Amino acid sequence: MWHQYTNTSPAPPLTVLFDEKGTPVNPYIEDTTLVFPEDVVVLVGEFTAVGMVTYHSNGDGTVNVYDVPSHWHQDRMLL
């Protein structure tokens, strides 16, 4: 999966995470309407610049890939 969607070889050290159906796509906001519609696997590179691949296996050799950024920019409220 990593090589197919990032075109980097060899793969860097990766962390594998699992998010359940209904998990917010952006965990840093309170909007609960943007959630994963199915369980997903998240492959995360050692550094954010390396990237991230989020996908769901359909169990038949196909996958659904979700285009999720590796980091989120947040507006800061100035006091």
Sequence and secondary structure as in RCSB ss.txt:
>XXXX:A:sequence
MWHQYTNTSPAPPLTVLFDEKGTPVNPYIEDTTLVFPEDVVVLVGEFTAVGMVTYHSNGDGTVNVYDVPSHWHQD
RMLL
>XXXX:A:secstr
 HHHHH  SS   EEEEEE TT BSSTTS   SSB SS EEEEEESSGGG EEEEEE SSS EEEE   SS    
    
